[in-house]
Structures are given as structure tokens and as C-alpha cells.
Amino acid sequence: MSYNLESLQGLNLNFSNSGIAAGTTKGTLKHGSLNYAVNGLAATKAATDNIAAPVAELVKPIPADSTAAFALWIDAAGNYAISQGAIVPGNGKAPSPDDAGNVIVGLVKVATGAGTTFTLGTTGFSDAGITSTFFSAVALPASPI
């Protein structure tokens, strides 16, 4: 029994269905209320709208007829980060991004059509030629989405 409890030490986990979705402002994200743990310590965050990718984030534009996943993360202080997984051709399975030390809020899989590109923070998640699928997450998926 103690082995199971020890394996939970330092747990980073989102306990909420975040309701991640496109934010009110074009190219941003929003979520519902969160209950989560960072390094095993409980934290909460009120519903937040218009979460933009921080300037320092290393995200790449998605070229035409390609797919990538973005993850929204939160830390113990309630600060956000956004990371991007690998870009794959077509509308295939997108590898999940990683961000050790933070808690995942949710994922967005973005697929572009022929002749359409996507730039996080500039292109809208529902713009013409863009297909976006939002996933609430309690932990990072083990396989591509």
C-alpha cells in the first residue's frame, strides 16, 4: 500500500473538465474553473477567457494541409504556457506536446486545409479552412490525438 502512495508524490494533475475552447478574442483560448495539483499541492483557478500565447513561446505556423496539437498548461502560481507538438502532414494523428513541471488544462488539435495556414495568436480556431478540435485533459495523453 505504501508503494502506491509514494508513487503519487509530486503529482501534477488537473482534476477538472476544463471546458477548453476558443476564446472570445480571435486566436486565444479560454477554460472553465480548474482544480489541480502541482507537485502534489492543490490549487484552483477561476474561469479565464482570452488566454494568448506568451511571446516567448516557441510555436511554429502550421502549413497548408497539415495538423498539429497545442497544449495549454498552468503552473502553481496560475501562469499559463502554450506548447506545440510536431506538425504532421494531412489530417492525421497529432503528437501531444510536453511541458514537464506544469499541469495540462487541455489540448487543441488544429488541421489546415489546402491553401490555408494557421498561426497561433493570429488565425482564428474557426477561420475558413481551419478545423479545430478541443480536448479537456486531466493528464497528457499517452498517444497522439
BADRENNU-535573 format. One line per 5 residues: for each residue y negated, z negated, x negated of N, C-alpha, C. Coordinates in Angstrom, 2 decimals. Last residue first. Layout:
// residues N
Y/Z/X/Y/Z/X/Y/Z/X | ...
// end
This chain:
// residues 145
-12.51/30.65/3.33/-12.78/30.69/4.78/-13.01/32.10/5.24 | -9.94/29.70/0.94/-11.12/30.45/1.36/-11.27/30.49/2.88 | -8.74/26.25/0.92/-8.54/27.69/0.81/-9.79/28.42/1.29 | -9.53/23.67/1.24/-8.68/23.95/0.08/-8.47/25.46/-0.12 | -12.92/22.82/2.12/-11.62/23.43/2.44/-10.85/23.78/1.16
-14.39/19.69/1.54/-14.35/21.07/1.12/-12.99/21.67/1.44 | -14.69/17.73/4.55/-14.39/17.86/3.12/-14.35/19.35/2.80 | -15.68/18.10/6.99/-15.62/16.71/6.54/-15.29/16.66/5.06 | -17.83/20.59/8.35/-16.76/20.22/7.43/-16.83/18.73/7.12 | -18.58/23.27/10.53/-18.78/21.88/10.19/-17.61/21.46/9.31
-19.41/26.54/9.89/-18.28/25.62/9.92/-18.76/24.22/9.59 | -20.55/29.66/11.15/-20.88/28.30/10.70/-19.67/27.39/10.90 | -20.96/32.96/10.24/-20.05/32.03/10.91/-20.28/30.65/10.30 | -22.82/35.90/10.62/-22.75/34.55/10.06/-21.83/33.69/10.91 | -23.44/39.12/9.82/-22.54/38.31/10.64/-22.39/36.96/9.96
-25.98/41.52/9.84/-25.51/40.26/9.25/-24.62/39.54/10.26 | -27.07/43.66/11.17/-26.15/43.95/10.07/-25.60/42.72/9.37 | -30.05/41.96/11.98/-29.21/43.15/12.19/-28.35/43.40/10.95 | -29.86/38.35/11.60/-30.53/39.65/11.46/-29.53/40.79/11.68 | -28.95/35.79/11.69/-28.58/36.66/12.81/-29.31/38.00/12.76
-29.94/34.53/9.49/-28.49/34.50/9.67/-28.02/35.38/10.83 | -32.52/36.39/7.82/-32.06/35.54/8.90/-30.56/35.62/9.06 | -33.50/36.33/4.42/-32.83/37.04/5.51/-32.38/36.03/6.56 | -34.51/34.16/2.89/-35.36/35.29/3.29/-34.78/36.02/4.49 | -32.62/32.27/2.43/-34.01/31.82/2.49/-34.97/32.91/2.93
-30.44/34.46/0.78/-30.63/33.14/1.37/-32.10/32.74/1.31 | -30.26/37.74/1.55/-30.82/36.84/0.55/-31.11/35.51/1.23 | -28.16/40.46/2.10/-28.56/39.13/2.57/-29.08/38.33/1.39 | -28.25/43.95/3.14/-28.07/42.88/2.15/-28.54/41.56/2.75 | -26.80/46.87/4.47/-27.52/45.63/4.73/-27.23/44.62/3.62
-25.15/49.08/4.18/-26.59/49.28/4.09/-27.42/48.04/4.32 | -22.66/47.72/6.22/-23.03/48.85/5.35/-24.55/49.01/5.36 | -23.18/44.14/6.57/-22.67/45.45/6.96/-23.08/46.51/5.95 | -22.14/40.99/5.22/-23.16/42.04/5.39/-22.48/43.34/5.79 | -21.39/37.71/6.15/-20.88/39.05/5.86/-21.98/40.06/6.15
-21.22/34.37/5.31/-22.14/35.45/5.64/-21.52/36.77/5.20 | -20.34/31.23/6.33/-19.79/32.47/5.80/-20.69/33.60/6.27 | -21.36/28.07/5.61/-21.76/29.28/6.33/-21.14/30.47/5.61 | -20.38/24.65/6.03/-20.31/25.93/5.33/-20.83/27.04/6.23 | -21.56/21.23/5.71/-20.93/22.36/6.38/-21.00/23.60/5.52
-21.82/19.00/4.12/-22.29/18.92/5.50/-21.62/20.03/6.30 | -20.18/17.32/1.50/-20.39/18.56/2.23/-20.83/18.26/3.66 | -21.73/15.26/-0.85/-20.89/15.32/0.34/-21.21/16.61/1.09 | -21.52/15.33/-4.48/-22.23/15.34/-3.21/-21.24/15.44/-2.07 | -19.78/15.39/-6.63/-20.73/14.29/-6.55/-21.54/14.25/-5.28
-19.53/18.89/-7.11/-18.99/17.55/-7.32/-20.10/16.50/-7.24 | -19.47/21.48/-5.42/-20.59/20.68/-5.87/-20.12/19.23/-5.99 | -18.43/24.86/-4.80/-18.12/23.48/-5.18/-19.38/22.78/-5.65 | -17.74/27.26/-2.16/-18.48/26.79/-3.32/-18.08/25.34/-3.64 | -14.76/28.97/-1.20/-15.71/27.89/-0.97/-16.43/27.53/-2.25
-14.41/32.52/-0.95/-14.10/31.26/-1.63/-15.18/30.22/-1.37 | -13.89/34.28/2.02/-14.89/33.88/1.04/-14.50/32.57/0.39 | -11.93/36.96/3.01/-11.99/35.51/2.89/-12.94/35.14/1.75 | -13.91/39.90/3.88/-12.71/39.16/3.53/-12.92/37.66/3.54 | -15.36/42.23/4.53/-15.46/41.03/5.37/-14.22/40.18/5.14
-16.27/43.59/1.28/-15.88/43.68/2.68/-16.08/42.37/3.42 | -15.79/41.70/-1.77/-16.07/42.94/-1.04/-15.58/42.87/0.40 | -17.34/38.49/-2.34/-16.14/39.33/-2.26/-16.47/40.60/-1.47 | -18.94/36.21/-4.42/-19.14/37.32/-3.49/-17.89/38.19/-3.54 | -18.19/32.70/-4.66/-18.12/34.06/-5.18/-18.34/35.09/-4.08
-20.51/30.40/-3.05/-19.23/30.80/-3.63/-19.30/32.24/-4.13 | -23.38/28.43/-3.57/-22.81/29.69/-3.11/-21.48/29.93/-3.81 | -25.09/25.51/-2.33/-24.40/26.27/-3.37/-23.72/27.48/-2.73 | -27.78/23.38/-1.87/-27.03/24.50/-1.30/-26.39/25.24/-2.46 | -28.61/20.00/-1.23/-28.37/21.07/-2.19/-27.60/22.15/-1.44
-30.80/17.32/-0.19/-29.91/18.45/0.05/-29.75/19.34/-1.18 | -30.85/13.73/-0.11/-31.37/15.01/-0.62/-30.34/16.10/-0.44 | -29.94/11.22/0.49/-30.30/12.10/1.60/-30.92/13.40/1.18 | -28.97/9.68/-1.52/-30.38/9.48/-1.18/-30.83/10.36/-0.02 | -26.39/10.66/-1.85/-26.56/9.31/-1.34/-27.99/9.02/-0.89
-26.65/14.16/-0.78/-26.31/13.09/-1.73/-26.62/11.72/-1.10 | -25.16/16.99/0.76/-26.12/15.89/0.83/-25.68/14.83/-0.17 | -24.92/20.60/1.08/-24.47/19.31/0.55/-25.56/18.28/0.72 | -23.73/23.55/2.40/-24.84/22.61/2.45/-24.29/21.25/2.08 | -22.53/26.53/0.97/-22.25/25.16/1.40/-23.53/24.35/1.37
-21.76/29.89/1.75/-22.74/28.93/1.26/-22.33/27.56/1.78 | -19.74/32.67/0.91/-19.92/31.42/1.63/-20.98/30.58/0.94 | -19.87/36.23/1.38/-19.94/35.03/0.54/-20.11/33.83/1.44 | -19.15/39.74/1.39/-19.09/38.43/2.05/-19.21/37.32/1.01 | -20.34/43.15/1.92/-19.76/42.07/1.13/-19.83/40.76/1.91
-21.99/45.39/2.57/-20.55/45.41/2.80/-19.82/44.39/1.91 | -24.62/44.94/0.16/-24.09/45.57/1.37/-22.56/45.55/1.37 | -24.71/41.75/-1.64/-24.92/43.19/-1.48/-24.32/43.71/-0.17 | -26.42/38.81/-1.44/-25.14/39.41/-1.09/-25.38/40.89/-0.87 | -28.22/37.30/-4.14/-28.20/38.12/-2.93/-26.79/38.69/-2.70
-27.21/34.05/-5.30/-27.39/35.48/-5.55/-27.44/36.22/-4.23 | -28.46/30.92/-6.34/-27.81/31.74/-5.33/-28.15/33.19/-5.58 | -29.01/28.17/-7.70/-28.56/29.45/-8.25/-27.76/30.21/-7.20 | -31.90/26.27/-6.93/-30.52/26.65/-6.63/-30.19/28.03/-7.18 | -34.54/25.66/-7.26/-33.70/25.65/-8.46/-32.26/26.11/-8.19
-35.63/25.59/-4.69/-35.99/26.67/-5.60/-35.02/26.78/-6.78 | -33.29/24.79/-2.08/-34.24/24.38/-3.12/-34.45/25.51/-4.13 | -33.15/26.40/0.98/-32.52/26.31/-0.33/-33.56/25.86/-1.34 | -34.24/24.33/3.72/-34.34/25.53/2.89/-33.60/25.31/1.59 | -33.83/23.31/6.89/-33.43/22.96/5.53/-33.39/24.26/4.72
-34.61/23.16/9.67/-35.36/23.92/8.67/-35.10/23.48/7.23 | -33.79/19.82/10.79/-33.95/21.26/11.00/-34.72/21.86/9.82 | -31.53/17.12/11.23/-32.60/17.73/10.44/-32.60/19.23/10.67 | -30.51/13.96/12.45/-30.50/15.42/12.62/-31.73/16.01/11.93 | -30.38/11.41/9.89/-30.73/11.90/11.22/-30.63/13.42/11.25
-27.75/10.06/8.09/-28.90/10.99/8.04/-29.13/11.48/9.45 | -26.20/7.33/6.31/-26.48/8.09/7.53/-27.68/9.01/7.28 | -23.45/6.00/4.38/-24.84/6.46/4.52/-24.97/7.20/5.84 | -21.23/3.87/2.51/-21.64/4.52/3.75/-23.13/4.87/3.74 | -19.59/4.51/-0.54/-20.62/3.75/0.17/-21.15/4.53/1.35
-17.86/6.12/-1.99/-17.29/5.05/-1.18/-18.30/4.25/-0.39 | -19.45/8.08/-3.06/-18.86/7.11/-3.97/-18.36/5.88/-3.21 | -20.77/8.34/0.07/-20.89/8.86/-1.29/-20.42/7.76/-2.23 | -20.03/9.13/3.41/-19.87/8.19/2.31/-20.02/8.94/1.00 | -21.72/9.52/6.63/-20.97/9.99/5.47/-20.85/8.88/4.43
-22.89/10.80/9.53/-22.36/9.56/8.96/-21.46/10.00/7.83 | -25.61/12.64/10.88/-24.49/12.53/9.94/-24.17/11.08/9.64 | -26.81/14.65/13.59/-26.74/13.36/12.90/-25.48/13.27/12.05 | -26.77/18.24/12.91/-26.91/17.07/13.76/-26.85/15.79/12.93 | -28.71/20.64/10.99/-27.49/19.91/11.32/-27.81/18.78/12.28
-29.80/23.89/9.81/-30.02/22.60/10.47/-28.67/21.95/10.71 | -31.34/26.24/7.47/-30.20/25.62/8.16/-30.64/24.35/8.88 | -33.22/29.37/7.22/-32.97/27.95/6.95/-31.76/27.47/7.75 | -33.91/31.95/7.93/-33.32/31.74/6.62/-33.06/30.28/6.25 | -36.59/31.16/10.09/-35.71/32.19/9.55/-35.22/31.84/8.15
-36.57/27.99/11.62/-37.28/28.93/10.75/-36.27/29.88/10.12 | -34.46/26.64/12.85/-35.49/27.26/13.68/-36.27/28.30/12.88 | -31.30/27.34/11.20/-32.48/26.55/11.50/-33.46/27.33/12.37 | -27.96/27.85/12.19/-29.19/28.45/11.69/-30.37/27.58/12.11 | -25.91/24.88/11.76/-26.32/26.11/12.45/-27.56/26.68/11.76
-23.60/22.23/12.01/-24.41/23.09/11.15/-24.68/24.42/11.87 | -22.41/20.02/13.21/-23.09/20.99/14.05/-23.99/21.91/13.24 | -20.95/18.02/11.93/-22.37/18.16/11.63/-23.12/19.12/12.56 | -19.03/15.60/12.78/-19.07/17.03/13.08/-20.54/17.38/13.01 | -18.75/13.12/10.16/-19.36/13.68/11.36/-19.07/15.17/11.52
-18.09/12.05/7.75/-17.33/11.57/8.91/-17.78/12.23/10.21 | -17.68/13.37/4.63/-18.53/13.46/5.81/-17.67/13.05/7.00 | -17.16/11.78/1.49/-16.62/12.34/2.72/-17.66/12.31/3.83 | -16.04/10.68/-1.45/-17.19/11.42/-0.91/-16.69/12.16/0.31 | -14.74/7.66/-2.80/-14.61/8.75/-1.84/-15.96/9.34/-1.45
-14.28/5.58/-4.55/-15.22/6.63/-4.94/-15.22/7.83/-4.01 | -10.94/5.04/-3.61/-12.12/4.56/-4.32/-12.99/5.74/-4.73 | -8.59/5.91/-2.57/-9.79/6.16/-1.78/-11.06/5.68/-2.48 | -6.58/5.01/-4.17/-6.87/6.45/-4.21/-8.11/6.81/-3.40 | -6.39/2.34/-3.48/-7.03/2.68/-4.74/-7.39/4.16/-4.80
-4.93/2.55/-1.10/-6.30/2.07/-1.06/-7.05/2.42/-2.34 | -2.45/3.46/-2.08/-3.21/4.26/-1.13/-4.68/3.83/-1.07 | -1.71/1.29/-3.69/-1.93/2.59/-4.30/-2.76/3.48/-3.38 | -1.28/-0.78/-1.92/-2.48/-0.84/-2.75/-2.76/0.51/-3.40 | 1.20/0.00/-0.81/0.00/0.00/0.00/-1.26/0.00/-0.86
// end
